[in-house]
Amino acid sequence: MEKCEQCNQDTNLIFCINSKTLCGKCSKHFLKKKKGKSKRIKTSVESIKPVIKKIDGGDIKRNFQLIREGKALDISLRKIREYGKKKGENLIQRYKWKFNISKECTCKECKNIFLSNRAIKYCSAKCSRRAHNRNCNKRYHEKMQTDWQFAIQIRMRDRLREAIRFYNATGKFRPSHDYMNYKAIIKKLGPCPGKRAMWHIDHIKPLCKFNFTHTKEIKKAFAPNNLRWLLAKDNLKKGRNNPFTT
C-alpha cells in the first residue's frame, strides 16, 4: 500500500502526474485543472512476482534416482522438458523407460521387447497399422472367395471405375450406386456357373459403343440387361477379352 501525496490515504492504485503520486480521485481533480499526462504505476503489492526456481543437472539426476526408487518427482515434467530443450535433447524420450515402470512386453509384429504399463500388443503405431492392414486384406480375400454377391459387387464397381477413367476425361465424381443397381445386377446374373477363372462377366454391347460423358449412357452400359456370364474361351474367340477397347 502507498499513500497519496494529496490526501494521504492508503491506496493500491496510484497515478504519477507531473512527478506526483496521486490516488484516483485526486488525479481526476488534478487533471481538470492542469492537462498533464498520467500513467499507471505498479504498487509494491502488484510488483511482487513468484520466484521461479531454475533447475540444473543435479535436479535431473535426483529425480531420475527417485524414479528408480519408485517415488514421486519433486519437479514437474514440464520443467524437465524445458531443461532438455535448452540442452538440445528430449530427456523424457531419452529416459522414457524410466518413466514407464512396468513389465516387459513382446511386440507381435516385429518381436521386439519393450516396456509398457498397459497390456498392449504392438510396440509402435507403425507395427499396429501394419498388422491391421494385413488382417483387413486377409478378411477381404476370404470374403471374395466365400460371398459371391460381394464378389460381383466389387468386380462391377472396379470395372465401372476403370471404364470411366478410360473414356471420361473428368473422371468419376459420383458414387458407383448412382450409375448402376447392384441388387438388380446380382439378381440377373446369379452365382458364377462354374469356376470363376473360366467365366467372365461380359457386356453384350461393348463399353466402347457408349458415350461416357453422359450419365444416362453409363447407366445403359451397366444395365442388368447388358450383362451376362460368358466362358473365357468364347470371350477370347470374339476378341472381347478387354471390354474397354472392343
Protein Blocks (a to p, Z undefined) as FASTA:
>chain_A
ZZdfklopacfbdcdeehiacdfklmmmmmmmpccdddddddfklmpccddddddfklmm
mmmmmmmnopacfbdfklmmmmmmmnopafklmmmmmmmgcdddddfklopacddfbdcf
bfbfklmmmmmmmmmmmmmmmmmmmmmmlmmmmmmmmmmmmmmmmmmmnbpabdfklmpc
fklmmmmnopafbdfklpccddfbafklpcfkbfklmmmmmgfklgccddfklmmmnopm
bmklZZ
